[in-house]
Amino acid sequence: MLKFRTICGSLKLLSIRRTSTAPAASPNVRRLEYKPIKKVMVANRGEIAIRVFRACTELGIRTVAVYSEQDTGQMHRQKADEAYLIGRGLAPVQAYLHIPDIIKVAKENNVDAVHPGYGFLSERADFAQACQDAGVRFIGPSPEVVRKMGDKVEARAIAIAAGVPVVPGTDAPITSLHEAHEFSNTYGFPIIFKAAYGGGGRGMRVVHSYEELEENYTRAYSEALAAFGNGALFVEKFIEKPRHIEVQILGDQYGNILHLYERDCSIQRRHQKVVEIAPAAHLDPQLRTRLTSDSVKLAKQVGYENAGTVEFLVDKHGKHYFIEVNSRLQVEHTVTEEITDVDLVHAQIHVAEGRSLPDLGLRQENIRINGCAIQCRVTTEDPARSFQPDTGRIEVFRSGEGMGIRLDNASAFQGAVISPHYDSLLVKVIAHGKDHPTAATKMSRALAEFRVRGVKTNIPFLQNVLNNQQFLGGTVDTQFIDENPELFQLRPAQNRAQKLLYYLGHIMVNGPTTPIPVKASPSSADPIVPAVPIGPPPAGFRDILLREGPEGFARAVRNHQGLLLMDTTFRDAHQSLLATRVRTHDLKKISPYVAHNFNKLFSIENWGGATFDVAMRFLYECPWRRLQELRELIPNIPFQMLLRGANAVGYTNYPDNVVFKFCEVAKENGMDVFRVFDSLNYLPNLLLGMEAVGSAGGVVEAAISYTGDVADPSRTKYSLQYYMDLAEELVRAGTHILCIKDMAGLLKPAACTMLVSSLRDRFPDLPLHIHTHDTSGAGVAAMLACAQAGADVVDVASDSMSGMTSQPSMGALVACTRGTPLDTGVPLERVFDYSEYWEGARGLYAAFDCTATMKSGNSDVYENEIPGGQYTNLHFQAKALKDVKGQIGAPMPGKVIDIKVAAGDKVAKGQPLCVLSAMKMETVVTSPMEGTVRKVHVTTDMTLEGDDLILEIE
């Protein structure tokens, strides 16, 4: 039995008593078998899944949810009667695209019908067919109709056959750029590329000239291929500044088709709808009639069943053009429901059961427009940062409600975690009023009531749209957002109460935070740059490398008479003493002097490792530009960098192709020697780095990280045999140079003699390079012992940048070997001038100097074995600076579980900024000073190392 109530001339469906006996059909309708649906699965997630579950519950139908591994805690799983995991081990999105798993769950759990929602598989004909083949009803059009409508070219042909006007365009997907040229010659610019097998703005590119054609064709093809698995494109004449109007249609299995009027979806950003309105404001009644009539004609032409949407562009002259059919329920179906009082999901389910539209009381003459409805998509995106998606935990959630407001949501509640894996839609807000201004007023009031903390939302942007006079006047087109830059003049949220609560809670639990004071002030005098001879610098080892390649370079190093030096002043020395803060500006000043006076150096270490990271995050410099500029100034001495194997210059493993490409670009920009190391001597990581360097054409210097004491027989784990075995593997892998990397400065003279002499005996033709730190004060003695045992190269630093946690003194090694067979050939008097420059330069970085807390080296390094750089780097990156522009680092490795502030927020000293979780403990990072948050570099769920930057304050 059907019950209806007439309100203001509209027909409202109140309830349907379900029975297995089909009701009487109208005389002109052929009755098909009516099969009631008892259990529905929604092959989707989030808001639309819950929307369908609610409709099913109202109809007495049992519900089934599917969810990915990443969606285990999502609300749609809780709202269903049953829920099943799909896509185990797959990527988050791929789980919901895995048809075999979905069909398997449906069959194993006696599902009668599958509702696809929107997105994912909703317009995949193969999914509709798979449901049909499995004996499960697909709540949507037939597979054939889905296929036809999903192929935009075929849909266009059907529209032409039905007499529906279309935009001039190609009849079939184009297969080459030449065809795009031909079309442009015929119809002129602008034109638009569109993906033939999908929508949502992906694979769409507007082209205004021949110069833009090739690039946009390539990009559109790539986007379509990535999004839909098929890069096919078709080309259309681009209609400038049109209105985007779509008509909701509904069909049954008996050939009945009706429309439920139109929606205006013109407010778009990058082809993605932002605000939707029903009905379209100020639409000429005759145009409305043409749009709805053509929609019904097109649906009848294709034999359309169930719900769908016919989309049109309307130009400034009132001419309309068909663009596509969405053979599914739309995100914006809600506004149509509000103005027609028709529950579209109820209707979808009943049509799938075999009911006719007349059976449901749905006749065209009874469908009336009742007022106006507006939908706003509230998303977790930051409009101030080009709508970048935001993730994290919702700390506070209060929604806008009241008369005329409907909310459709899934994850909008306090404590919900917004993940980066899926669409950023948070809640759909629908306002219904007697007319367009009334609905807009209700929507504006509702959005103002929202309070969302923990993640950014687009609500400030939506409020600007609703207050815009052009919007209120109902005269918007698809260029509305692009042509109204004032929409992006956003008022930042204050969130004062929440911040105060966090601050008070932190003080109560953890007590006050007092940063370590660093009172040293930078020097007011610039360092003195020594004179440089006129003319090009003399030839150096890089000339040999460029002439003879890596193998010839390695032979020249091995055959060289005397000890060779590598200068670390440009990298490891200031990493160890000054927390890696030396700017490119100060490196460039002394570079010409180095090129002219130290051409006999084996190399200069000036890049990679922490230097790359700190240049970007702390110094706001481009590390690639640093490399390029230093290369121009020092063309004759090889450059050396530190490469952390598979970690490159970061703190996590990267895909292999990233490491390979990094090495290739580094080599192209002037890098020569790549010291490849892994702090744990993990061979696969080392081998990957070596292969990447070799592929790029660089000099491979495989490094063995040294610890322990090979001269102490009681320390058996890192024995001489351990290092010899590892050396064998690296030599077998094809290293050009073998390095011993003594990061903590543990090499004692006796150990040097034993280790280096053993390596020299075993590999007589291989250059040996020794790196150490002078933390204990024994660095010069150790390097001399290495040289006497057969090492070819040792690392040193400028005298004023040596000692303690840095490398041994360059001047000391030069002086101690002078006049001996190990003579370095470096002029000692030039070392003095070099040192004087760096003494002055070091004063500029007094606030970062390790001497603020360290006064000398310390022999306890032989016990604690702390690498040299950690004495300073971890100190300054774990503790904040005081009274200067500061960068706050993680106090310990761990996962970010909460971010308390955002860019632009004012902070007080001691205020909580971020919460880390490591080893089941939480650590609160607090502000070291009062200031403004300049930039936030992390997101929740990001894992940080000890010296990763979290945010910047000024």
Residue pairs with C-beta under 8 A, 6 or more apart in sequence:
1 17
2 13
2 16
2 17
2 23
2 359
2 360
2 361
3 14
3 15
4 11
4 12
4 13
4 14
4 361
5 12
5 14
6 12
7 341
7 370
8 368
8 370
9 368
10 340
10 341
10 366
10 367
10 368
10 370
11 341
11 361
11 362
11 366
11 367
11 368
12 341
13 341
13 342
13 343
13 346
13 360
13 361
13 362
16 59
16 346
16 350
16 360
18 36
18 59
18 60
19 36
20 34
20 36
21 34
22 31
22 33
22 34
22 354
22 355
23 355
23 359
25 31
25 254
25 356
25 358
25 359
26 356
26 358
29 254
29 255
29 256
29 356
29 358
30 254
32 253
32 254
32 354
33 354
34 353
34 354
34 355
35 112
35 137
35 353
35 354
36 353
37 61
37 112
37 113
37 137
37 349
37 352
37 353
38 61
38 62
38 112
39 61
39 62
39 63
39 64
39 109
39 110
39 111
39 112
39 113
40 52
40 56
40 61
40 62
40 63
40 64
40 111
40 112
40 113
40 114
40 115
40 139
40 349
41 63
41 64
41 65
41 66
41 102
41 105
41 106
41 109
41 111
41 113
41 114
41 115
42 48
42 49
42 52
42 53
42 63
42 64
42 65
42 66
42 76
42 80
42 114
42 115
42 116
42 117
43 66
43 96
43 102
43 114
43 115
43 116
43 117
43 120
43 121
43 127
44 52
44 96
44 115
44 116
44 117
44 118
44 119
44 120
44 122
45 67
45 68
45 71
45 74
45 76
45 96
45 117
45 410
45 422
46 74
46 76
46 410
46 411
46 422
46 423
46 425
47 408
47 409
47 410
47 425
47 427
47 428
48 117
48 118
48 119
48 329
48 331
49 65
49 76
49 79
49 80
49 117
49 410
50 75
50 76
50 79
50 408
50 409
50 410
51 345
51 408
52 63
52 115
52 117
52 345
53 63
53 65
53 76
53 79
53 80
54 79
55 343
55 345
55 346
55 349
56 62
56 63
56 349
57 63
58 346
59 346
59 349
61 349
62 81
62 82
63 79
63 80
63 81
63 82
64 80
64 81
64 82
64 83
64 84
64 105
64 106
64 109
64 111
65 76
65 77
65 79
65 80
65 82
65 83
65 84
66 83
66 84
66 85
66 86
66 96
66 101
66 102
66 105
67 74
67 76
67 77
67 83
67 84
67 85
67 86
68 85
68 86
68 87
68 90
68 92
68 95
68 96
68 421
69 85
69 87
69 88
69 89
69 92
69 95
70 92
70 95
70 419
70 421
71 77
71 92
71 422
72 85
73 417
74 410
74 411
75 410
75 411
75 413
75 416
76 410
77 83
82 109
84 105
84 109
86 95
86 96
86 98
86 101
86 102
86 105
87 94
87 95
87 96
87 97
87 98
87 101
88 95
90 98
92 419
92 421
92 422
93 120
93 421
93 422
95 101
96 120
96 121
97 120
97 121
99 121
99 124
99 126
99 127
99 130
102 114
102 121
102 127
103 130
103 131
103 134
103 136
105 111
106 114
106 131
106 134
106 136
107 134
107 135
107 136
111 136
112 136
112 137
113 136
113 137
113 138
113 139
113 349
113 352
114 131
114 136
114 137
114 138
114 139
115 139
115 140
115 345
115 348
115 349
116 122
116 124
116 127
116 128
116 138
116 139
116 140
116 328
117 328
117 329
118 328
118 329
118 330
118 331
119 200
119 423
121 127
122 140
122 327
122 328
122 329
123 146
123 149
123 150
123 198
123 326
123 327
123 328
124 146
124 150
125 143
125 144
125 146
125 147
125 150
126 143
127 138
128 138
128 140
128 141
128 142
128 143
128 146
129 143
131 137
131 138
132 138
132 143
137 352
138 352
139 306
139 348
139 349
139 352
140 146
140 305
140 306
140 307
140 327
140 328
140 348
141 149
141 304
141 305
141 306
141 308
141 327
142 303
142 305
145 302
145 303
145 304
145 305
145 327
146 327
147 154
148 154
148 155
148 158
148 302
149 155
149 302
149 308
149 324
149 325
149 326
149 327
150 197
150 198
150 327
151 196
151 197
152 194
152 195
152 196
152 197
152 234
152 324
153 170
153 171
153 172
153 173
153 196
153 234
155 324
155 325
156 166
156 169
156 171
156 234
156 322
157 171
158 298
158 301
158 302
159 166
159 298
159 301
159 322
160 166
161 301
162 294
162 297
162 298
162 300
162 301
163 294
163 297
164 294
164 297
164 298
164 322
165 294
165 319
165 320
165 321
165 322
166 321
166 322
166 323
167 236
167 237
167 239
167 313
167 321
167 322
167 323
168 187
168 236
168 237
169 183
169 234
169 235
169 236
169 237
170 179
170 183
170 234
170 235
170 236
172 234
173 196
173 232
173 233
173 234
174 180
174 183
174 233
174 234
174 235
177 213
177 214
177 217
179 235
180 191
180 193
180 213
180 217
180 235
181 210
181 213
183 191
183 235
184 191
184 207
184 210
184 213
187 237
188 237
189 207
189 208
189 209
189 210
189 238
190 206
190 207
190 208
190 237
190 238
190 240
191 206
191 207
191 235
191 236
191 237
191 238
192 204
192 205
192 206
192 207
192 235
192 236
192 237
192 238
193 203
193 204
193 205
193 207
193 216
193 217
193 220
193 221
193 233
193 234
193 235
194 203
194 204
194 220
194 233
194 234
194 235
194 236
195 202
195 203
195 204
195 220
195 223
195 224
195 227
195 228
195 230
195 231
195 232
195 233
196 224
196 230
196 232
196 233
196 234
197 224
197 228
197 229
197 230
197 232
198 224
198 227
198 228
199 324
199 326
200 227
200 271
200 272
201 270
201 271
201 272
202 223
202 224
202 226
202 227
202 228
203 220
203 221
203 223
203 224
203 227
203 228
203 231
203 233
204 220
204 271
205 216
205 217
205 219
205 220
206 216
206 238
207 213
207 216
207 217
207 238
217 233
220 233
221 231
221 233
222 231
224 230
224 231
224 232
224 233
225 231
239 313
239 315
239 321
240 479
241 316
241 477
241 478
241 479
242 266
242 313
242 314
242 315
242 316
242 477
242 478
243 264
243 266
243 280
243 313
243 314
243 476
243 477
243 478
244 264
244 265
244 266
244 268
244 273
244 311
244 312
244 313
244 478
245 262
245 263
245 264
245 265
245 266
245 280
245 283
245 291
245 311
245 312
245 313
245 314
245 320
246 262
246 263
246 265
246 309
246 310
246 311
246 312
246 326
246 330
247 259
247 260
247 261
247 262
247 263
247 291
247 292
247 295
247 309
247 310
247 312
248 259
248 260
248 261
248 262
248 263
248 307
248 308
248 309
248 330
248 333
248 336
248 344
249 257
249 258
249 259
249 260
249 295
249 296
249 299
249 304
249 307
249 308
249 309
249 310
250 257
250 258
250 259
250 260
250 306
250 307
250 308
250 342
250 344
250 347
250 351
250 357
250 362
251 257
251 258
251 299
251 304
251 305
251 306
251 308
251 351
251 357
252 305
252 351
252 355
252 356
252 357
253 305
253 351
253 354
253 356
254 356
255 300
255 303
256 356
256 357
256 358
257 296
257 299
257 300
257 304
258 296
258 357
258 362
258 363
258 364
258 367
259 292
259 295
259 296
259 364
259 367
260 336
260 340
260 342
260 344
260 367
261 278
261 279
261 288
261 292
261 336
261 339
261 340
261 367
261 369
262 278
262 279
262 280
262 283
262 288
262 291
262 292
263 276
263 277
263 278
263 279
263 280
263 332
263 335
263 336
264 276
264 277
264 278
264 279
264 280
264 281
264 283
264 476
265 273
265 276
265 277
265 311
265 332
266 476
266 477
266 478
266 480
267 273
267 274
267 275
267 276
267 465
267 471
267 476
267 480
267 481
268 274
268 478
268 481
269 387
269 481
273 331
273 332
273 377
274 376
274 377
274 458
274 462
274 465
274 481
275 374
275 375
275 376
275 377
275 462
275 465
275 471
276 331
276 332
276 335
276 374
276 375
277 335
277 372
277 373
277 374
277 375
277 436
277 439
277 474
278 332
278 335
278 336
278 338
278 339
278 372
278 373
279 288
279 339
279 369
279 372
280 288
280 474
281 372
281 436
281 473
281 474
281 475
282 474
282 475
284 318
287 314
287 318
287 320
290 320
291 312
291 314
291 320
294 310
294 312
294 320
294 322
295 310
298 304
298 310
298 322
298 325
299 308
299 310
304 327
305 351
306 348
306 351
306 352
307 328
307 329
307 333
307 344
307 347
307 348
308 325
308 326
308 327
308 328
309 325
309 326
309 330
310 322
310 325
311 322
311 323
311 324
311 325
311 326
312 320
312 321
312 322
312 323
313 320
313 321
313 323
314 320
314 321
315 321
329 344
329 345
329 348
331 377
331 425
331 428
332 375
333 344
334 373
334 375
334 406
334 408
334 428
334 430
335 373
335 374
335 375
335 430
336 342
336 344
336 373
337 343
337 344
338 371
338 373
338 406
338 430
338 432
339 369
339 370
339 371
339 372
339 373
339 432
340 367
340 368
340 369
340 370
341 370
342 362
342 367
347 357
347 360
347 362
350 359
350 360
351 357
357 363
371 432
371 433
371 434
371 435
371 438
371 439
372 432
372 433
372 434
372 435
372 436
372 438
372 439
373 430
373 431
373 432
373 433
373 439
374 430
374 431
374 436
374 439
374 440
374 443
375 428
375 429
375 430
375 431
376 428
376 429
376 443
376 447
376 462
376 466
377 425
377 428
377 458
378 412
378 425
378 426
378 427
378 428
378 429
378 447
378 450
378 457
378 458
378 459
378 462
379 387
379 389
379 424
379 425
379 426
379 457
379 458
380 389
380 390
380 391
380 418
380 424
380 426
380 455
380 456
380 457
381 387
381 388
381 389
381 390
381 424
381 456
381 457
381 458
382 388
382 390
382 456
382 458
383 458
383 460
383 461
383 488
383 490
384 488
384 490
384 492
384 904
385 903
387 458
389 420
389 424
390 418
390 424
390 455
390 456
390 457
390 939
391 418
391 419
391 420
391 455
391 939
391 940
391 941
392 417
392 418
392 454
392 455
392 898
392 899
392 939
392 940
393 415
393 416
393 417
393 418
393 454
393 455
393 897
393 898
393 940
394 411
394 412
394 413
394 414
394 415
394 416
394 417
394 418
394 452
394 453
394 454
394 455
395 414
395 453
395 454
395 498
396 414
396 451
396 452
396 453
396 454
396 498
397 412
397 413
397 414
397 416
397 451
397 452
397 453
398 449
398 450
398 451
398 452
399 407
399 412
399 427
399 446
399 449
399 450
400 429
400 445
400 446
400 447
400 448
400 449
400 450
401 407
401 446
401 449
402 442
402 445
402 446
402 449
403 442
404 431
404 432
404 433
404 439
404 442
405 429
405 430
405 431
405 432
405 442
405 443
405 446
406 429
406 430
406 431
406 432
407 427
407 428
407 429
407 430
408 427
408 428
408 430
409 426
409 427
409 428
411 417
411 418
411 426
412 426
412 427
412 452
417 940
418 424
418 426
418 455
419 941
420 939
420 941
426 452
426 457
429 443
429 446
429 447
431 439
431 440
431 442
431 443
431 446
432 439
432 442
433 439
433 440
433 441
433 442
436 472
436 474
437 472
440 466
440 471
440 472
443 466
444 463
444 466
444 467
447 459
447 462
447 463
447 466
448 463
450 457
450 459
452 459
453 493
453 495
453 498
454 898
456 902
460 490
460 491
460 492
460 493
461 487
461 488
461 490
464 486
464 487
464 488
464 489
464 490
465 471
465 481
465 487
466 472
468 484
468 486
468 487
470 476
470 480
470 484
471 480
481 487
492 904
495 905
499 900
499 901
499 905
499 911
502 900
502 911
502 912
503 908
503 910
503 911
503 912
506 910
506 911
506 912
506 924
506 926
507 910
510 924
512 910
513 910
513 926
513 928
515 879
515 880
515 881
515 882
515 928
515 929
516 853
516 875
516 879
517 882
518 847
518 852
518 881
518 882
520 846
520 847
520 849
520 852
521 846
521 847
522 843
522 844
522 845
522 846
522 847
523 840
523 843
523 844
523 846
525 840
525 843
526 840
526 844
527 586
527 589
527 836
527 837
527 838
527 839
527 840
527 841
527 843
527 844
528 836
528 837
528 840
529 589
529 590
529 593
529 837
530 593
530 833
530 834
530 836
530 837
532 592
532 593
532 596
533 596
536 635
537 592
537 595
537 596
537 599
537 634
537 635
537 636
538 596
538 599
538 636
539 599
539 636
540 599
540 600
540 601
540 636
540 637
540 638
541 553
541 556
541 557
541 600
541 601
541 602
541 603
541 637
541 638
542 635
542 636
542 637
542 638
542 672
543 636
544 552
544 553
544 556
545 552
545 553
545 638
545 672
545 699
548 555
548 556
549 697
550 697
550 698
550 699
550 700
550 736
551 736
553 638
553 699
553 736
554 699
554 736
554 737
554 766
554 767
557 564
557 602
557 737
557 767
557 792
557 793
558 765
558 766
558 767
558 792
560 792
561 821
562 817
562 821
562 822
562 823
562 824
562 825
563 787
563 791
563 792
563 793
563 794
563 813
563 817
563 822
563 823
563 824
564 600
564 601
564 602
564 792
564 793
564 794
564 824
565 601
565 602
565 793
565 794
565 795
565 796
565 810
565 813
565 814
565 824
565 826
566 601
566 602
566 603
566 604
566 605
566 640
566 769
566 771
566 793
566 794
566 795
566 796
567 594
567 598
567 601
567 603
567 604
567 605
567 796
567 797
567 798
567 810
568 605
568 795
568 796
568 797
568 806
568 807
569 604
569 797
569 798
569 801
569 838
570 587
570 604
570 605
570 606
570 630
571 605
571 606
571 607
571 608
571 609
571 611
571 641
571 642
572 605
572 609
572 642
572 795
572 797
572 806
572 807
572 868
572 869
573 797
573 798
573 801
573 802
573 806
573 807
574 580
574 581
574 582
574 801
574 845
575 609
575 610
575 611
575 869
575 872
575 873
576 773
576 804
576 805
576 806
576 807
576 850
576 868
576 869
576 871
576 872
577 801
577 804
577 805
577 806
577 842
577 849
577 850
577 872
578 842
578 845
578 848
578 849
578 850
578 872
579 614
579 848
579 850
579 872
579 873
579 875
579 876
579 877
580 610
580 611
580 614
580 618
580 869
580 873
581 614
581 618
581 619
581 845
581 848
582 841
582 845
583 619
583 621
584 615
584 619
584 621
584 625
584 626
584 629
584 630
586 841
586 844
587 606
587 626
587 630
588 629
588 630
588 633
589 837
589 841
590 834
590 837
590 838
590 841
591 630
591 633
591 634
592 633
592 634
593 833
593 834
593 837
594 601
594 604
594 634
594 637
594 834
595 633
595 634
595 635
595 636
595 637
597 827
597 830
597 833
597 834
598 637
598 826
598 830
598 834
599 636
599 637
600 824
600 825
600 826
601 637
601 826
602 638
602 769
602 792
602 793
603 637
603 638
603 639
603 640
603 672
603 673
603 793
604 634
604 637
604 638
604 639
604 640
605 639
605 640
605 641
605 642
605 675
605 795
606 627
606 630
606 639
606 640
606 641
607 623
607 626
607 627
607 639
607 641
607 642
607 666
607 671
608 641
608 642
608 643
608 649
608 666
608 671
608 674
608 675
609 641
609 642
609 644
609 649
610 869
610 873
610 947
611 623
611 642
612 623
612 649
613 649
613 650
613 651
615 621
615 622
615 623
615 626
616 622
616 623
617 887
617 937
617 949
618 887
618 949
624 665
624 669
627 639
627 666
627 669
627 670
627 671
628 669
628 670
630 639
630 670
631 639
631 669
631 670
638 672
638 673
638 699
639 670
639 671
639 672
639 673
640 671
640 672
640 673
640 674
640 675
640 701
641 666
641 671
641 673
641 674
641 675
642 649
642 675
642 677
643 649
643 663
643 674
643 675
643 676
643 677
643 689
643 692
643 693
644 650
644 677
644 678
644 679
644 685
644 689
645 676
645 677
645 678
645 682
645 685
645 686
645 688
645 689
646 653
646 654
646 656
646 659
646 684
646 685
646 688
646 689
647 653
647 654
647 685
648 654
648 658
648 659
648 662
648 689
649 662
651 945
651 948
652 943
653 685
654 662
656 688
656 692
659 688
659 689
659 692
660 691
660 692
660 695
660 696
662 692
663 674
663 689
663 692
663 693
663 695
663 696
663 698
664 695
664 696
666 674
666 696
666 698
667 696
667 697
667 698
671 698
672 698
672 699
673 698
673 699
673 701
673 737
674 689
674 693
674 698
674 699
674 700
674 701
675 701
675 703
675 739
675 741
675 771
676 686
676 689
676 690
676 693
676 700
676 701
676 702
676 703
677 686
677 702
677 703
677 704
677 705
677 739
677 741
678 685
678 686
678 689
678 705
679 705
679 743
680 705
681 704
681 705
681 726
683 726
683 729
686 702
686 730
686 733
687 733
690 700
690 702
690 730
690 733
690 734
690 735
693 699
693 700
694 700
694 734
699 736
699 737
700 734
700 735
700 736
700 737
701 735
701 736
701 737
701 738
701 739
701 769
702 730
702 733
702 735
702 737
702 738
702 739
703 739
703 740
703 741
703 771
704 723
704 726
704 727
704 730
704 738
704 739
704 740
704 741
705 741
705 743
706 718
706 723
706 740
706 741
706 742
706 743
706 746
706 747
706 755
707 718
707 744
707 746
707 865
708 715
708 717
708 718
708 719
708 746
709 715
709 746
709 748
709 751
709 862
710 718
710 719
710 720
710 723
710 751
710 754
710 755
711 748
711 750
711 751
711 754
720 754
720 755
720 758
723 740
723 755
723 759
724 758
724 759
724 762
727 738
727 759
727 762
727 763
728 762
730 738
731 738
731 763
731 766
735 766
736 767
737 766
737 767
737 768
737 769
737 793
738 759
738 763
738 766
738 767
738 768
738 769
739 768
739 769
739 770
739 771
740 747
740 755
740 756
740 759
740 768
740 769
740 770
740 771
741 771
742 770
742 771
742 772
742 773
743 771
743 773
743 867
743 868
743 869
744 773
744 775
744 861
744 865
744 866
744 867
744 868
745 772
745 773
745 774
745 775
745 776
745 778
745 779
745 805
745 861
745 868
746 861
746 862
746 865
747 755
747 770
747 772
747 782
747 786
748 778
748 782
749 778
749 781
749 782
749 784
749 785
750 785
752 770
752 782
752 783
752 785
752 786
752 789
753 785
753 786
753 788
753 789
755 789
756 768
756 770
756 785
756 786
756 789
756 790
756 791
757 789
757 790
759 766
759 768
759 790
760 768
760 789
760 790
760 791
767 792
767 793
768 790
768 791
768 792
768 793
769 791
769 792
769 793
769 794
769 795
770 783
770 786
770 791
770 793
770 794
770 795
771 794
771 795
771 807
772 779
772 782
772 783
772 794
772 795
772 807
772 808
773 779
773 805
773 806
773 807
773 867
773 868
774 780
774 802
774 803
774 804
774 805
774 806
774 807
774 808
774 809
774 857
775 804
775 805
775 857
775 858
775 861
775 866
775 868
775 871
776 857
776 858
776 859
776 861
776 862
777 803
777 856
777 857
777 859
778 859
779 803
779 807
779 808
780 808
780 809
780 812
780 813
780 816
782 808
783 791
783 794
783 795
783 796
783 808
783 813
784 813
784 816
784 817
786 794
787 794
787 817
787 822
788 822
794 808
794 813
795 807
795 808
796 802
796 807
796 808
796 809
796 810
796 813
797 806
797 807
797 808
797 809
797 810
798 810
798 831
798 834
798 835
798 837
798 838
799 809
799 810
799 811
799 812
799 831
799 832
799 834
799 835
799 838
800 835
800 836
800 838
800 839
800 842
801 835
801 838
801 842
802 808
802 809
802 810
802 812
803 809
803 857
804 850
804 854
804 856
804 857
804 871
805 850
805 854
805 857
805 868
805 869
805 871
805 872
806 868
810 826
810 831
810 834
810 835
811 828
811 831
811 832
811 835
813 824
814 824
814 826
814 828
814 831
815 828
817 823
817 824
818 824
818 828
842 849
846 852
847 881
847 884
848 872
848 876
850 871
850 872
850 875
853 875
854 871
854 872
873 947
874 946
874 947
877 887
877 889
877 890
877 946
877 947
877 949
878 889
878 890
878 891
878 892
878 946
878 947
879 891
879 928
880 886
880 888
880 927
880 928
880 929
881 887
881 928
881 929
882 928
882 929
883 929
885 952
885 953
885 954
886 928
886 929
886 931
886 952
886 953
886 954
887 949
887 951
887 952
887 953
888 913
888 914
888 925
888 927
888 928
888 949
888 950
888 951
888 952
888 953
889 946
889 947
889 948
889 949
889 950
890 914
890 916
890 925
890 944
890 945
890 946
890 947
890 948
890 950
891 916
891 923
891 925
891 946
892 916
892 918
892 923
892 946
893 918
893 943
893 944
893 945
893 946
894 916
894 917
894 918
894 919
894 923
894 943
894 944
895 916
895 917
895 918
895 941
895 942
895 943
895 944
896 914
896 915
896 916
896 938
896 939
896 940
896 941
896 942
896 943
896 944
896 950
897 915
897 916
897 917
897 922
897 940
897 941
898 914
898 915
898 940
899 913
899 914
899 915
899 936
899 938
899 939
899 940
900 911
900 912
900 913
900 914
900 915
901 907
901 911
901 913
901 914
901 933
901 936
901 951
902 933
902 936
903 933
903 934
903 935
903 936
904 932
904 933
905 932
905 933
906 930
906 931
906 932
906 933
907 913
907 927
907 930
907 931
907 932
907 933
907 953
908 927
908 930
909 927
909 928
909 929
909 930
910 926
910 927
911 926
911 927
912 924
912 925
912 926
912 927
913 925
913 926
913 927
913 933
913 950
913 951
914 924
914 925
914 938
914 950
914 951
915 922
915 923
915 924
915 925
916 922
916 923
916 925
916 944
917 923
925 950
927 953
928 953
929 953
931 953
931 954
932 953
932 954
933 951
933 952
933 953
934 951
934 952
934 953
934 954
935 951
935 952
936 950
936 951
937 949
937 950
937 951
937 952
938 944
938 948
938 950
938 951
944 950
